[in-house]
Every structure is written in C-alpha cells, then in structure tokens.
Amino acid sequence: MDMPLVVVRFEPKPGMHAQVEAVLRPMVPATRAEAGNRRYDLFGSVDASGGEVFYLVEQYADDAAVAAHRESAHYLQYRAVILPLLLQPPQVQMLRSIDARPY
C-alpha cells in the first residue's frame, strides 16, 4: 500500500523564527495522535542564503487520512495563524514511493 509522504517547507520572515516554531511544535503531538498518521516530524535547517527554515515530514495511511488531517481543528488553527509569519506560503510536496524502504 502506498502511504502518502508529505514534505512541507516553511520560510519564516526575518525575526519570526521563534514564532513559526511556536506554531509548528504543537502540531507534532496533535497530528501524531491522529488515527491515520504514521509519521509527523519537524526539522530545522538553514538555506543557501543563511535563512532559517523548517520542514515537516509527514506520512499517512492513505489519502483519506491526509484529508482528515486537513480538516482537524489543530490544522485549521495552524493555517489561521502561520501565513503572516512566512515569506511565502508553505511549499508542499506530495511524494509517492517509487522504491522506498518501509520504516
């Protein structure tokens, strides 16, 4: 069964790194508690220009689980507050496995 893998990149506005992290951190336990969630991990990095960025790596049991996540109260709350803190909207990549090792 192909479990959707979602990678989301967040680029905070200058000076907004802590605020973005404060919005993203509560999403981790809330999303991990969803029945269809298989993975929800938050990462930090620095881009080529030296700006701090965040990545969420998410995996769900199926497309219905992705849809349920996007309708959850914690997701809707996060979407209501995150956009003004970012240089651009979150960059979402939906990946399908070609040859991936299960974990």
Secondary structure, DSSP 8 states (H G I E B T S, - for coil): ----EEEEEE-B-TT-HHHHHHHHTTHHHHHHTSTTEEEEEEEEEE-TTS-EEEEEEEEESSHHHHHHHHHSHHHHHHHHHHGGGBSS--EEEEE--SS----
